[in-house]
């Protein structure tokens, strides 16, 4: 098996995450949901929420065929490409969404002052 090393210095978070999605062969129909969660703190569907919360048992029950085949790949993606504070438990999942919600509110408040 050939291992390709990709330098991610100077890349945006989205570019780096896209490399991870492709490297781990995450099904294409999941890419936007993963990016929206990691980069924008947007809620995702049941399957992805369970993966992020480290509940692979229940995630398997919600997975379509392509995602069933990719369960192991999601573990690698989370470990190597997600910020550590964004995954691992339901509490971390909710805190990540809340963090982004508060940042959006603050940004809106700053724009209102202008």
C-alpha positions as CSV (number, residue, x, y, z in Angstrom):
1,X,0.0,0.0,0.0
2,X,1.3,3.4,-1.0
3,X,1.1,6.2,1.5
4,X,0.9,9.7,0.1
5,X,2.1,12.5,2.3
6,X,0.3,15.8,1.8
7,X,1.7,19.0,3.3
8,X,-1.2,21.1,4.7
9,X,0.9,24.1,5.7
10,X,-0.8,27.3,4.5
11,X,-4.1,25.6,3.6
12,X,-7.4,26.8,4.7
13,X,-9.4,24.5,7.1
14,X,-11.8,23.7,4.3
15,X,-9.0,22.6,2.0
16,X,-7.4,20.5,4.7
17,X,-10.7,18.9,5.5
18,X,-11.4,18.1,1.9
19,X,-8.1,16.2,1.7
20,X,-9.2,14.2,4.7
21,X,-12.6,13.4,3.2
22,X,-10.9,12.2,0.0
23,X,-8.1,10.4,1.7
24,X,-10.5,8.4,3.9
25,X,-12.9,7.9,1.0
26,X,-15.9,9.3,2.9
27,X,-19.0,9.1,0.7
28,X,-19.4,12.2,-1.4
29,X,-23.0,12.8,-0.3
30,X,-21.6,13.4,3.3
31,X,-18.9,16.0,2.4
32,X,-21.1,19.1,2.8
33,X,-22.5,17.9,6.1
34,X,-19.1,17.2,7.5
35,X,-17.7,20.6,6.3
36,X,-20.8,22.5,7.6
37,X,-20.4,21.0,11.0
38,X,-16.6,21.4,11.4
39,X,-16.3,24.8,9.8
40,X,-19.6,26.4,10.7
41,X,-21.0,24.5,13.6
42,X,-24.1,23.6,11.7
43,X,-26.3,20.8,13.0
44,X,-26.0,17.6,11.0
45,X,-28.2,14.5,10.6
46,X,-28.5,11.6,13.0
47,X,-25.9,9.4,11.5
48,X,-23.2,12.1,11.4
49,X,-24.1,13.4,14.9
50,X,-23.7,9.8,16.3
51,X,-20.3,9.4,14.6
52,X,-19.1,12.8,15.9
53,X,-20.4,11.9,19.4
54,X,-18.4,8.6,19.2
55,X,-21.5,6.4,19.2
56,X,-20.5,4.1,16.3
57,X,-22.9,1.4,17.5
58,X,-26.0,3.5,17.0
59,X,-24.4,5.2,13.9
60,X,-24.3,1.8,12.2
61,X,-28.0,1.5,12.8
62,X,-28.6,4.9,11.0
63,X,-26.1,4.4,8.2
64,X,-26.9,3.8,4.6
65,X,-24.9,1.1,2.7
66,X,-22.1,3.5,1.7
67,X,-21.7,4.8,5.2
68,X,-21.8,1.3,6.7
69,X,-18.8,0.5,4.6
70,X,-17.0,3.8,5.7
71,X,-17.5,3.5,9.5
72,X,-13.8,2.7,10.1
73,X,-12.8,5.6,7.8
74,X,-14.9,8.0,9.8
75,X,-12.8,7.1,12.9
76,X,-9.6,8.1,11.0
77,X,-11.1,11.3,9.7
78,X,-12.2,12.4,13.1
79,X,-8.9,11.6,14.7
80,X,-6.7,13.2,12.0
81,X,-8.8,16.0,10.6
82,X,-11.4,17.2,13.1
83,X,-10.4,19.7,15.9
84,X,-10.2,17.7,19.1
85,X,-12.8,19.8,20.8
86,X,-15.3,19.1,18.1
87,X,-15.8,15.3,18.6
88,X,-15.8,12.4,21.0
89,X,-19.0,12.9,23.0
90,X,-22.5,14.3,22.8
91,X,-21.3,17.1,25.1
92,X,-18.5,18.1,22.8
93,X,-20.8,18.0,19.8
94,X,-23.3,20.3,21.5
95,X,-20.5,22.6,22.7
96,X,-19.1,22.9,19.2
97,X,-22.4,24.0,17.8
98,X,-23.0,26.4,20.7
99,X,-19.5,27.9,20.2
100,X,-20.3,28.7,16.6
101,X,-23.8,30.0,17.4
102,X,-22.3,32.4,19.9
103,X,-19.6,33.5,17.4
104,X,-22.3,34.2,14.8
105,X,-24.3,36.2,17.3
106,X,-21.3,38.2,18.2
107,X,-20.5,38.9,14.5
108,X,-24.0,40.1,13.9
109,X,-23.8,42.3,17.0
110,X,-20.5,43.8,15.7
111,X,-22.1,44.5,12.3
112,X,-25.1,46.2,13.9
113,X,-22.7,48.6,15.7
114,X,-21.3,49.8,12.3
